[in-house]
Amino acid sequence: MLMTNTKQKQANLRKQVAPYEKSNLKTSIFQMINTIGPFFLLWVLAYQSLSISYWLTLPICIVAAGFLVRIFIIFHDCTHYSFFKSRKANKIVGTITGIITIFPFSQWQHEHTVHHATSSNLDKRGTGDIWMLTIDEYLAAPWHIKFAYRFYRNPIVMFGIGPIFVFLIQNRFNRKNARMNERLNTYLTNVSIAAIITVLCMTIGWQSFLLVQGTIFLISGAAGIWLFYVQHTFEDTYFEHDEKWEYVLAAVEGSSFYKLPKVLQWMTGNIGYHHVHHLAPRVPNYKLEEVHNNTSDLKNVPTVTLSTSIKSLKFHLWDEKNKNFIGFKDLKKFVSEQKQSSASMTARVKSEH
């Protein structure tokens, strides 16, 4: 773990990764071809299969949802200006892929930049991250906040209702202090999405559109939120208050290496190498694995697999004292132990006097 390393070693780690912060035009274009092309082909096949059976449509939509996640990774890289050398090219492709994935480019770019600058910082939560409370914050919160937090953390809500709220509602509005360019980009995205939906509904019918796009949207949305959740909510993660928070430690220890089967790794654009991405956001997705494999200090980072990632569903509250997550079921036990410890301390003080 880098926790024991000096600041100089952390600086050296960033220098080791720096050479990979260059995109390759041919690779980027090829990735667009092998991602966006198959997505639209699968979309058409899914629609055609409706005339046979929805049970044939469903597996096609599942695969299409995987390609939509991969399109989002291209969009994501563009927001970091890592997919192309040209900032203009990143903005254009980012806006187009943002329309496909229902994300306004400039709006999400701002929010995600804040996320990278504040990830794992207990004093700067709230922008572009999963709502997370510490044990003390939860215990001190009024009943309606506790209720809202438990509701939010319910897997059905987070991965079922979450995509609908985030993509269809939250992303449609500009933030309060957004600049004009950001506002215009959001308007352009919203108008384009509305136009595409209108044309498709008039062409193939709203029922067919909902059966195909609705299925793809819900599956890809749930998968996207799950990936983001598990990459920052895991057993050995890192959280610190501002005075102790360090960018490199937050990146390498506060972002997981989600070790996925090769097919899923490809479909998710290597985003499982999230520790590398947070350490060096300008590294394009197709170089993340290479960085991980060629950098010795990154091979001992927290690793999460498909089977162990299920445990993250029971991680609800951050224990600042023990530096780990506990679940709601463990809260009574925690409070009881705290009371016993406090009573024991009080008794010891009285006996000494």
C-alpha positions as CSV (number, residue, x, y, z in Angstrom):
1,M,0.0,0.0,0.0
2,L,1.2,3.5,-0.8
3,M,0.0,4.7,2.7
4,T,3.5,4.1,4.0
5,N,5.3,5.7,1.1
6,T,6.9,9.1,1.2
7,K,5.5,12.1,-0.8
8,Q,8.6,11.7,-3.1
9,K,7.6,8.2,-4.0
10,Q,4.1,9.3,-4.7
11,A,5.5,12.0,-7.0
12,N,7.7,9.4,-8.7
13,L,4.6,7.2,-9.3
14,R,2.9,10.0,-11.1
15,K,6.0,10.5,-13.3
16,Q,6.0,6.8,-14.2
17,V,2.4,7.1,-15.4
18,A,2.9,10.4,-17.3
19,P,4.2,8.9,-20.5
20,Y,1.0,7.0,-21.0
21,E,-1.1,10.2,-21.0
22,K,-1.2,10.3,-24.8
23,S,-4.0,9.2,-27.1
24,N,-3.5,7.2,-30.3
25,L,-5.7,8.5,-33.1
26,K,-6.0,5.2,-34.9
27,T,-6.9,3.3,-31.7
28,S,-9.5,5.9,-30.8
29,I,-11.1,5.8,-34.2
30,F,-11.1,2.0,-34.2
31,Q,-12.7,2.0,-30.8
32,M,-15.5,4.2,-32.1
33,I,-16.0,1.9,-35.0
34,N,-16.1,-1.3,-33.0
35,T,-18.3,0.3,-30.3
36,I,-20.8,2.7,-31.9
37,G,-21.4,0.6,-35.0
38,P,-22.3,-2.6,-33.2
39,F,-24.6,-0.7,-30.8
40,F,-26.8,0.7,-33.6
41,L,-26.8,-2.7,-35.4
42,L,-27.9,-4.4,-32.2
43,W,-30.6,-1.7,-31.7
44,V,-32.0,-2.4,-35.2
45,L,-31.9,-6.2,-34.5
46,A,-33.7,-5.7,-31.2
47,Y,-36.4,-3.8,-32.9
48,Q,-36.8,-6.4,-35.7
49,S,-36.9,-9.2,-33.1
50,L,-40.0,-7.6,-31.5
51,S,-42.1,-9.1,-34.3
52,I,-41.0,-12.6,-33.1
53,S,-40.9,-12.4,-29.3
54,Y,-39.7,-10.0,-26.6
55,W,-37.8,-12.9,-25.1
56,L,-35.6,-12.8,-28.2
57,T,-35.4,-9.0,-27.9
58,L,-34.3,-9.0,-24.3
59,P,-30.9,-10.8,-24.7
60,I,-30.1,-8.5,-27.7
61,C,-30.9,-5.5,-25.6
62,I,-28.6,-6.8,-22.8
63,V,-25.7,-7.0,-25.2
64,A,-26.6,-3.6,-26.7
65,A,-26.6,-2.2,-23.1
66,G,-23.0,-3.4,-22.8
67,F,-22.0,-1.5,-25.9
68,L,-23.8,1.6,-24.6
69,V,-21.7,1.4,-21.4
70,R,-18.7,1.2,-23.7
71,I,-19.9,4.3,-25.6
72,F,-20.1,6.1,-22.3
73,I,-16.5,5.3,-21.6
74,I,-15.6,7.1,-24.9
75,F,-17.7,10.0,-23.7
76,H,-16.0,9.8,-20.4
77,D,-12.5,9.9,-21.9
78,C,-13.6,12.9,-24.1
79,T,-14.6,14.9,-20.9
80,H,-11.0,14.4,-19.7
81,Y,-9.6,15.4,-23.1
82,S,-7.9,12.0,-23.2
83,F,-9.5,10.4,-26.2
84,F,-8.0,12.7,-28.8
85,K,-5.1,15.2,-28.8
86,S,-7.4,17.9,-30.1
87,R,-9.7,19.5,-27.5
88,K,-12.2,20.4,-30.3
89,A,-12.4,16.7,-31.4
90,N,-13.0,15.7,-27.8
91,K,-15.8,18.2,-27.5
92,I,-17.5,17.2,-30.7
93,V,-17.3,13.4,-30.1
94,G,-18.0,13.9,-26.5
95,T,-21.2,15.9,-27.3
96,I,-22.4,13.2,-29.8
97,T,-21.7,10.3,-27.5
98,G,-23.3,12.4,-24.7
99,I,-26.5,12.6,-26.7
100,I,-26.4,8.8,-27.3
101,T,-25.9,8.2,-23.6
102,I,-28.2,11.0,-22.4
103,F,-25.3,13.0,-20.7
104,P,-24.7,16.7,-21.5
105,F,-21.0,16.9,-22.2
106,S,-20.0,20.2,-20.6
107,Q,-22.2,19.8,-17.5
108,W,-20.9,16.3,-16.7
109,Q,-17.4,17.4,-17.5
110,H,-17.5,20.0,-14.7
111,E,-19.1,17.7,-12.2
112,H,-16.7,14.9,-12.9
113,T,-13.7,17.1,-12.7
114,V,-14.9,18.1,-9.2
115,H,-15.3,14.4,-8.4
116,H,-11.7,13.7,-9.3
117,A,-10.4,16.7,-7.2
118,T,-12.4,15.7,-4.1
119,S,-12.8,11.9,-4.2
120,S,-12.4,10.4,-0.7
121,N,-12.2,13.8,0.9
122,L,-14.7,13.7,3.8
123,D,-14.9,17.5,3.9
124,K,-15.7,17.9,0.2
125,R,-18.4,15.4,-0.5
126,G,-21.5,16.1,-2.6
127,T,-20.5,16.6,-6.2
128,G,-20.4,13.7,-8.6
129,D,-20.2,11.0,-5.9
130,I,-22.4,8.5,-4.1
131,W,-24.1,9.9,-1.0
132,M,-22.1,8.6,1.9
133,L,-22.5,9.4,5.6
134,T,-20.1,8.6,8.5
135,I,-21.5,6.8,11.5
136,D,-21.5,9.9,13.6
137,E,-23.2,12.0,10.9
138,Y,-25.9,9.3,10.6
139,L,-26.5,9.1,14.3
140,A,-26.7,12.9,14.6
141,A,-29.1,13.3,11.7
142,P,-32.8,13.9,12.1
143,W,-35.2,11.1,11.3
144,H,-36.1,12.3,7.8
145,I,-32.4,12.4,6.7
146,K,-31.9,8.9,8.1
147,F,-35.0,7.7,6.2
148,A,-33.8,9.4,3.0
149,Y,-30.4,7.9,3.4
150,R,-31.7,4.3,3.9
151,F,-34.1,4.8,1.0
152,Y,-31.2,6.0,-1.2
153,R,-28.9,3.1,-0.2
154,N,-31.5,0.5,-1.0
155,P,-30.2,-1.5,-4.0
156,I,-33.6,-1.4,-5.7
157,V,-33.6,2.4,-5.4
158,M,-29.9,2.9,-6.2
159,F,-29.7,0.6,-9.3
160,G,-33.4,0.6,-10.3
161,I,-34.8,4.1,-9.7
162,G,-31.3,5.7,-9.8
163,P,-30.7,5.6,-13.6
164,I,-34.2,7.1,-14.2
165,F,-33.5,10.0,-11.8
166,V,-29.9,10.7,-12.8
167,F,-30.3,10.4,-16.6
168,L,-33.8,11.6,-17.2
169,I,-34.2,14.3,-14.6
170,Q,-30.9,15.4,-13.0
171,N,-28.9,15.6,-16.2
172,R,-31.6,17.7,-18.0
173,F,-31.0,20.8,-15.9
174,N,-28.0,23.1,-15.7
175,R,-26.3,23.8,-12.4
176,K,-26.9,27.2,-10.8
177,N,-23.6,29.0,-11.8
178,A,-23.0,27.3,-15.1
179,R,-21.3,29.3,-17.8
180,M,-23.1,30.1,-21.1
181,N,-21.2,27.5,-23.1
182,E,-22.1,24.8,-20.6
183,R,-25.8,25.9,-20.6
184,L,-25.9,25.9,-24.4
185,N,-24.3,22.4,-24.6
186,T,-27.0,21.1,-22.2
187,Y,-29.8,22.7,-24.3
188,L,-28.3,21.2,-27.5
189,T,-28.1,17.8,-25.9
190,N,-31.7,18.0,-24.6
191,V,-33.1,19.2,-28.0
192,S,-31.2,16.5,-29.9
193,I,-32.5,13.8,-27.5
194,A,-36.1,15.1,-27.8
195,A,-35.8,15.2,-31.6
196,I,-34.4,11.7,-31.9
197,I,-37.1,10.3,-29.6
198,T,-39.8,12.1,-31.5
199,V,-38.6,10.8,-34.9
200,L,-38.2,7.2,-33.6
201,C,-41.6,7.2,-32.0
202,M,-43.2,8.5,-35.1
203,T,-41.3,5.9,-37.2
204,I,-41.5,2.7,-35.2
205,G,-44.1,3.6,-32.6
206,W,-43.7,4.6,-29.0
207,Q,-44.4,1.1,-27.7
208,S,-41.6,-0.4,-29.8
209,F,-39.3,2.4,-28.8
210,L,-39.9,1.9,-25.1
211,L,-39.5,-1.8,-25.3
212,V,-36.1,-1.5,-27.0
213,Q,-34.6,1.7,-25.8
214,G,-36.2,1.5,-22.3
215,T,-34.7,-2.0,-21.8
216,I,-31.3,-0.9,-23.0
217,F,-31.4,2.3,-20.9
218,L,-32.4,0.5,-17.6
219,I,-29.8,-2.2,-18.0
220,S,-26.9,0.1,-19.0
221,G,-27.9,2.7,-16.4
222,A,-27.9,0.1,-13.6
223,A,-24.6,-1.3,-14.8
224,G,-23.1,2.2,-14.9
225,I,-24.1,3.1,-11.4
226,W,-23.0,-0.3,-10.1
227,L,-19.5,0.2,-11.7
228,F,-19.2,3.7,-10.1
229,Y,-20.5,2.5,-6.8
230,V,-18.2,-0.5,-6.4
231,Q,-15.1,1.4,-7.5
232,H,-15.4,3.7,-4.5
233,T,-17.3,1.6,-2.0
234,F,-15.2,-1.4,-1.0
235,E,-13.7,-2.9,2.1
236,D,-10.2,-1.4,2.0
237,T,-11.0,2.0,0.7
238,Y,-9.6,5.4,1.7
239,F,-11.3,8.4,3.2
240,E,-9.7,11.3,5.1
241,H,-10.5,14.8,6.2
242,D,-9.1,17.7,4.1
243,E,-6.0,18.3,6.3
244,K,-4.9,14.7,5.8
245,W,-6.3,14.0,2.4
246,E,-3.7,13.4,-0.4
247,Y,-4.5,13.1,-4.1
248,V,-2.3,10.1,-4.9
249,L,-3.5,8.1,-1.9
250,A,-7.1,8.9,-2.7
251,A,-6.6,7.8,-6.3
252,V,-4.7,4.5,-5.6
253,E,-6.3,3.5,-2.3
254,G,-9.7,5.1,-2.6
255,S,-10.4,3.7,-6.1
256,S,-10.6,0.0,-6.6
257,F,-9.1,-2.3,-9.2
258,Y,-12.2,-4.1,-10.4
259,K,-10.8,-7.3,-11.9
260,L,-13.4,-8.4,-14.4
261,P,-13.5,-11.3,-16.9
262,K,-11.9,-10.2,-20.2
263,V,-15.2,-9.9,-22.0
264,L,-16.7,-7.6,-19.4
265,Q,-13.4,-5.7,-19.1
266,W,-13.5,-5.0,-22.8
267,M,-17.2,-4.1,-22.7
268,T,-16.6,-1.6,-19.9
269,G,-13.7,0.0,-21.5
270,N,-11.1,-1.0,-18.9
271,I,-12.8,1.3,-16.3
272,G,-12.2,-1.4,-13.7
273,Y,-8.6,0.0,-13.6
274,H,-10.1,2.9,-11.8
275,H,-7.1,3.4,-9.6
276,V,-5.1,4.2,-12.7
277,H,-7.8,6.5,-14.1
278,H,-8.0,8.5,-10.9
279,L,-4.2,8.7,-10.6
280,A,-3.9,10.0,-14.2
281,P,-7.2,11.0,-15.9
282,R,-5.5,11.9,-19.1
283,V,-4.6,8.2,-19.8
284,P,-7.1,6.9,-22.5
285,N,-9.1,3.9,-21.5
286,Y,-7.3,1.6,-23.9
287,K,-4.0,2.2,-22.0
288,L,-5.2,1.7,-18.5
289,E,-4.4,-2.0,-18.3
290,E,-0.9,-1.3,-19.7
291,V,-0.2,1.2,-17.0
292,H,-1.3,-1.2,-14.3
293,N,0.8,-4.0,-15.6
294,N,3.9,-1.9,-16.2
295,T,3.9,0.0,-12.9
296,S,5.0,-2.1,-9.9
297,D,3.6,0.2,-7.2
298,L,0.1,-0.3,-8.7
299,K,0.0,-4.1,-8.5
300,N,-0.8,-4.2,-4.8
301,V,-3.8,-1.8,-4.9
302,P,-7.1,-2.9,-3.4
303,T,-8.6,-5.5,-5.8
304,V,-12.3,-6.3,-6.2
305,T,-13.7,-9.2,-8.2
306,L,-17.2,-10.0,-9.3
307,S,-17.8,-12.3,-6.4
308,T,-16.2,-10.0,-3.7
309,S,-17.9,-6.9,-5.1
310,I,-21.3,-8.2,-3.9
311,K,-20.1,-7.5,-0.4
312,S,-20.2,-3.8,-1.1
313,L,-24.0,-3.8,-1.0
314,K,-23.8,-4.1,2.8
315,F,-21.4,-1.2,3.1
316,H,-23.5,1.8,4.2
317,L,-21.7,4.0,6.8
318,W,-18.1,5.0,7.1
319,D,-16.4,4.3,10.5
320,E,-13.8,7.1,10.8
321,K,-12.2,5.4,13.8
322,N,-11.6,2.0,12.3
323,K,-11.3,3.2,8.7
324,N,-13.8,0.8,7.2
325,F,-17.5,0.5,6.2
326,I,-20.2,-1.0,8.4
327,G,-23.8,-1.9,7.4
328,F,-27.0,-0.7,9.0
329,K,-27.3,-4.1,10.7
330,D,-24.0,-3.5,12.5
331,L,-25.1,-0.1,13.8
332,K,-26.7,-1.3,17.0
333,K,-23.7,-3.4,17.8
334,F,-21.4,-0.5,17.1
335,V,-23.5,1.9,19.4
336,S,-23.6,-0.8,22.1
337,E,-19.8,-1.2,22.0
338,Q,-19.3,2.5,22.1
339,K,-21.5,2.8,25.2
340,Q,-19.7,0.0,26.9
341,S,-16.3,1.6,26.1
342,S,-17.5,4.9,27.4
343,A,-18.9,3.3,30.6
344,S,-15.6,1.5,31.1
345,M,-13.6,4.6,30.6
346,T,-15.8,6.5,33.1
347,A,-15.5,3.7,35.7
348,R,-11.7,3.7,35.2
349,V,-11.5,7.5,35.7
350,K,-13.6,7.3,38.9
351,S,-11.4,4.4,40.3
352,E,-8.3,6.5,39.7
353,H,-9.7,9.3,41.8
